[in-house]
Amino acid sequence: MSTAQNVEPVAEAPRMYGLLAEFHDVQTLLNAAVALRKAGYKKWDCYTPFPVHGMDKAMGLRPSILPWIALAGAMAGVFGILALAPLCNAFLYPMIFSGKPYWGLPGHIPMAFALGILGGTVFVVHGMFVLARLPQFYHPLFSTERFRRVTDDGMFIAIEATDPSYSPSATTQLLKKLGAAAVEEVRD
Amino acid sequence: MSNKIIQLGPKDQFYLDELGAPIISGGLIAGIVSLLVAAALGAAMHDGWRQFLFSYLTAWLLFFVISASSLFFVLGHHLFRASWSVVVRRLAEAMSCNFIPLLVLTIPLLLGFHKIFIWTHYNYVHSDLNLINKTSYLNVPFFMIRSVIYFAFLIGLSLYFRNMSVAQDQDGSVSRMLRLQKHAAWGFLAVFWIMNFAGADYVMSLQPKWLSYMAPGFFFSGVGMAVYAVLPLVAMWLQRRGKLANSITVEHYHDLGKWLYGWAMFWAYLGFAQYMLIWYANVPKETTFFLFRTVGPWMYITIALLFGHFIVPFFGLMSRHVKRHKGLLAFWCLWLLFFAYVDLFWQVQPLVWVNTHAGLAAVANNHDPYKLLGAVEKIVWNPLQPMSLALDALCLVGIGGLWLAHTFYLLRRSALMPIRDPKLAEGLVLENM
């Protein structure tokens, strides 16, 4: 009997994802976010069960480009239909409707309005999904028991190990100094 | 959830005190002098006061609707239990309590009633079956009864809401707020319907043969927008002089800017809906509305309105960065305030000469459309002559000065903010996401 058959496939060692720090109140979280931004961390994020006012500024997030995506979608809808409707009505299949000119702009405005709204909403919803990288079926943070409370009362900061400023001991020290109630390592 | 800490500053920040005195006396003097000069100019025009009456009506309507719209804002605040608007509510309350001076200012309009409203002429009404059928609604006694009802409700509601709010400054009673919220429910609907009927009575009936279900709403949305331009401007003026310095923040300006934008767009929506239905049906008694507003010089004003009231602000005021920038917001407030007046001017003034004997004869005897257009163009030029525009400006300064003086008189008599409103703390720390 060959012993080789008994060898179990060696489980790949869990990859280090980073550090997860739990906070108990919003103000400490905001101060920690400011401190982390000033310390030069780049790959980190805050997780809270509710929107926190002032978090964008604390984390130094730039305004989302989502409004521009919505505007592009709305304009595409408006000008698309303002091109398509006359093309059909006035050139490809010229037809007289209730004595109006072939190219009757007022008659096309309701369509432009509707398509503008449709284009804007479709782009804003899909753009939101793309920008937020959704749908996402798995995230390394789901592997810790502690993180489950993020949908209830847990407030967290997670720093990824791939961050250039990351070091297991120094970052842990920093997070503790910033008022983290608990810091744990997250493995993928 | 907000973590802001607001330092409100010293107590005198919340009282207008001596700062209001020059506005009150200046507004009074400017108002009375302008109205007297306007009356002299109107008499000197030898047109039977016609242009003066219409200029006066336009200016009066502007401030009537601004007052009604600020009452609408106060009622909406209570109805929706808003907290963000607490900091500017007292300013809106003071602006809404102008109906008694406005009622006094209707005296010239009542004296010229027969000249302004063509449907008061027996011969004119009895020349047209449609108008005969309308007489059950459109007759002088019923018009006056309706006006009395409008003013009774507007005066009663505005005084009740302001007095309760001022009384709350003393006792901080929550029950007052609850009572106001209860009455806001019917009051909001009442003011909405009053403004719809007032629009039909005061503006639409200038052209009594015309039909449009959209017209009263169009009138209220376009001119009512002005209050969301006036509120930020008054707030900025106060803040530059150290009043309410820390209470009204960029977040409140942002929200007021949203309202301004929303009302401007709602005007465009109703205006286009009205235009498209009239264009589509192409019925003569409806299209005359646009006939008088698209011949000759009025075509340029119509296009200026389309761009100035809709397309340019649509892109200019869209961004949140514009609404959050005080200087840019002030620019757009002035811009839209100007176009609110142009909109009202466009609704009222083409009709100054249309319903005179000369005007009616010119329209009636021309069956050739090109001659008709020529005849109409001659009539609608008159309100755009320099003298007529000077009268418009004088009436605007006149009624506006008196309106401003009375508003600041009321502002001076109480705190500039509901200082003991239960929702004030929530309103102060407002943050837009």
Interface residues (C-beta under 8 A of the other chain):
Chain A: V26 Q27 L30 F50 P51 V52 H53 G54 P67 L71 S98 G99 K100 P106 G107 I109 P110
Chain B: M1 S2 N3 K4 F272 Y275 M276 W279 Y280 N282 M318 S319 E431 M433
